Amino acid sequence: MSLGKWLGLVVLLVSLYVLWQIRQVLLLLFTAVVLASALNSLVLYLGKRGLKRSWAVALSIALLLGVTFLFCLLVIPPFISESQQFTELVPQSVDRIETWSNWLESQVPDQAILAPEVFNAINTVIDNLANEIPNVASNAFRNFLALFSSSLLVLLNILLIFVLTIMLLVDPHKYRSMFIRLFPSFYRRRADTILTLCDTALDSWIIGILFNMTVIAICSGIGLWILGVKLVLANALIAGLMEAIPNIGPTLSLIPPMAVALLDAPWKALAVLIFYVLLQQLEQYILVPAVMAKQLDLPPAVTLLSQIIFALFFGFLGLLLALPLVIVGQIWFKEVMIKDVLDPWNRPHKNPPPPQSLMDPPSPIEGEATT
């Protein structure tokens, strides 16, 4: 290899290392891009209704802040109160289980097979659980500072995403033009076309996921209300919000209503579990194929594997952004690698013309003089 190729390889490796070190910042930037794309659709809709862009942007941001504040107001305070009540009732529940175990042991004959071993194991588990409750409370108090610092970091990340979203939303064409200039002049119009495809795909995903979130929230609220579970509205909102994380989110949304139902009666917790399993079946076999299949073309295996991979490498934020990242990555791979690189290889060997997309003249967005 020549010196120039070695230098190019070194520059490529250094660039990849730098990008890996700032991967969390890039994820936050991508989150802001997704939010800005969603809000820009609302801004364009308001603009078609005769509202100036500045007022449309301000109204969209105010709507986002209002929805976020209302969600926090409806979800956080009730769950803090229920968590305190849950902590107070856990020792009582342990005593109740121990009493029930002793009663059951007295009803089972000593000659029953494995009866002594089974009840000894149950009593051991109950004693260990009762002994661990004070330790858990003590550890929670010791880790309060760490929890506070983590919460502060999350708040700072949210603030950064919000600021970046506003900046991108105020003048999206400027940042779009800056990104397109990173490509060679002969490929800039093609890059602009691919960005348009990404915008359309993200808008379709947002519309589909918002519809699914609304349906799941309504169905969850109705089911929990019928079962008589407390905090119906808060649990329904959590179920709808977790719908944004396919496969894993619906499972996580089961934990809060089961914990609340357990405070009333064990059978309610079991009923909530059965109801959420049925609701997930409804989502997987009816709702998702009917809505998301028309919006996107992603196999379920690809979705699940992408969530696992992004969660391993980038944490919870990677899990949350796995689907939009795969959507954008799929479009760029399909348009650049397949259509512009691999497909032209099927053409005749004698002087094959380059792809039509590469022959396009520079887009006016570049601001360069044409001859």
CORTANOR-V194310 format. One line per field, one symbol per residue. ss: DSSP state (h for helix, s for strand, l for the rest). phi: phi as a letter, one per 30 degrees, with the letter a starting at -180 (. if undefined). Layout:
ss: ???
phi: ???
This chain:
ss: llhhhhhhhhhhhhhhhhhhhlhhhhhhhhhhhhhhhhhhhhhhhhhhllllhhhhhhhhhhhhhhhhhhhhhhhhhhhhhhhhhhhhhhhhhhhhhhhhhhhhhhhlllllllhhhhhhhhhhhhhhhhhhhhhhhhhhhhlhhhhhhhhhhhhhhhhhhhhhhhhhhhlhhhhhhhhhllllhhhhhhhhhhhhhhhhhhhhhhhhhhhhhhhhhhhhhhhhhhhllllhhhhhhhhhhhllllllhhhhhhhhhhhhhhhhlhhhhhhhhhhhhhhhhhhhhhhhhhhhhhhllllhhhhhhhhhhhhhhhhhhhhhlhhhhhhhhhhhhhhhhhhhhhhhhhlllllllllhhhhllllhhhlllll
phi: .ddddddddddddddddddddcddddddddeddddddddddddddddddjddddddddddddddddddddddddcdedddddddddddddeddddddddddddddddddddddiddddddddddddddddddddddddddddddddddddddddddddddddddddddddbdddddddddddcdddcddddddddddddddddddddddddddddddddddddddddiddhdddddddddddddcdiceedddddeddddddddaddddddddddddddddeddcbddddcdddcbbbdedddddddddddddbidddddcedddddddddddddddddccddddddeddhdddeedddddededdicdcc
